[in-house]
């Protein structure tokens, strides 16, 4: 695939600023804000349940301690926001569909937490299986996002690879929980 014109003169993977500094700062804040909103809304579902039913749940032997999840997700949400911002600032026709795909994966990310943590007390194991279906869809959506982001900004595509890796890992934890609870 041929590089975008702005990449031709700048091989570092960062396009020349097509937007003013103020617009770039606002856009970056919006992407960070969207990530923070998803994290904050997800925290509502986990807050009461991570120390509730999840404490006594049968967890996979490779499950990290609860203290690991916050820092990992913080880093992932920041890298997601940076990746989306890098794609947004390119101003190429492919940016819009790539950002729509990004929005879809963000919505699936938001949906998983209340289904896994919040619905288990109501639906039992069925909630864990529904969450597993959502996380599989999330893996697909993030993979498509990487494939759409990469040609626009190689750095953006690479920034999402740890996210895909973590979600695949998390899906193994979800599957174990569904099979054993």
N, C-alpha and C positions, 0 to 999 in steps of 0.2 A: 504494500500500500504506500502510495506517495505521501510524504509529509505535507501537512497544511502549510500554506505560504508563510505564515509567521514562524513556523518551525525551521524553514529553510535558512533563515538568517540567524537563528538562535538555537543551536543544537543542544543546549542545556536542558531542554524539556519544558522551559517556562517561556510562554509567549510574551512578547512585548505588551505592556499594559494597553489594552484597548479601551478601558474605562478609566475615568479619573480616579484619583486616590480615594476621594470621599465615597464614591460608588463602590469601589472595591472593599473598603472597610465595612460599609453597610451590608454588602452582600455576604462578606465573610461572617459578620455578626449574625445574619439571618441563618446561614447554614449551621453555625455553632448553636444558635438558639433552637433550631429544629432538632438537633441532636440532643440538646439539654432537655427539651420538652419531652422527647421520647423517653429519655432516661428518668426524668422526674415522674412522668405518668406511670412508667413501669415500676417505680419504687413504691407506689401505692399498693400494687398487687403483691409485691414481695414483703413489704414491711410487716404485715400481720402474719404472713404465712411462712416466711423463712424461719421464724422462731416458733411457728405453730406446727402444723402437720409435717412440714419438711424436716424438722428436727428428728422425728422418729421414723421417717421414711427409709426404706431400703435403698441406699445409694450405691452407685458403682464404686468398686474399690479404688478407682483412679480419680474420684471426685476430689477436687481441691477444697481446701478449707474456705468457708464463707468469706474470709478476709481477702481472698484473691480476686473475687469477682468484681468488686468495686473498682479497684485500680485498672484491671484489664479492660472493663467496659468503658471507663473514662478515656483511656488511651485509644480504644477503638472508635468511640464516638467522635473524638477530636480528629483522628485520621480520616474518618468518613467525611466530616465537614470540610477538611482541607481538600480532600479529593474532589468533592462536589464543587467547591469554589474554583479549583484549578480548571475543571471542565467548563464551568459557567463563564469564566473570564476569557476563554478562547474565542467566543463569538463565532463559532462555525455552525453550519446547518445541523450537524450531528449532535450538537450540545443539547438541544431541546429534547429529542427522544432519549438521550442518555440520562438526562436529569429526570425525565418521567420514570424511567426504569429505577433510578435511584429512589424516587418517591415511593414507588411500589414496594421496594425492599424495606424502606423505612417503616411503612405501614405494617408490613408483615412482622418486622422486628417488634413494633409496638404491640401487635396482637398476641404474640407468643406469651409474653410474661403474664398477663391476666388469665389467659387460658390455662397455662401450666400451674401457676401458683394460686390464682384466685378461684378457679372452677373446681379444683380437686376436692375441696370440702363439700361441694354440692354434687358433683358428678362422679367422684371417685376416679377409678382407672380410666374411664372414658375420656376425662379431661386430659390425661397424660397422652393418650393416643391422638386426640385432636391436636394437642400441642406438637406432637411428633410430626403430624401431617403438615402443620404450619411451618415447622423448622425445616422440613424437607423443601417446601415451597420457597422458604427464605434462602436456602442454599442455592437453589436454581436462580432466584431473582438476583442475588448478589453476584453469582457467576456471570449472569447476563450483564450486570452493571459493570463488572470488571472488563468484560469483552467490549462493551460500548465505550467505557472510559479510556481504555488503553490506547486506541488509535488517536484519540483526541489529545490525551496527555498521558504519556507513559508513566510519569510520576503518580498521577491519579490512579491509574490501574494498579500500580505496585502498592500504593497505600492501602488498597482494599484487600490485598492478599492475606494479611494477618486476620482480618475480619472473617474471610471465608474459612480459614483454618480453624479459628475459634468456634465458629458456628458448626462446623463438622464435628469438632470435639464435643461441643455442647449437645449435638444431636445424639451422640453415643451415650451421654449421661441421661438424656430424655428417654431414649430407647430402653436403657436399663431400668429406669424408674417405671416405665409403662409395663415392662415385663414382670417386675418384681413387687409391685404395690397394688 
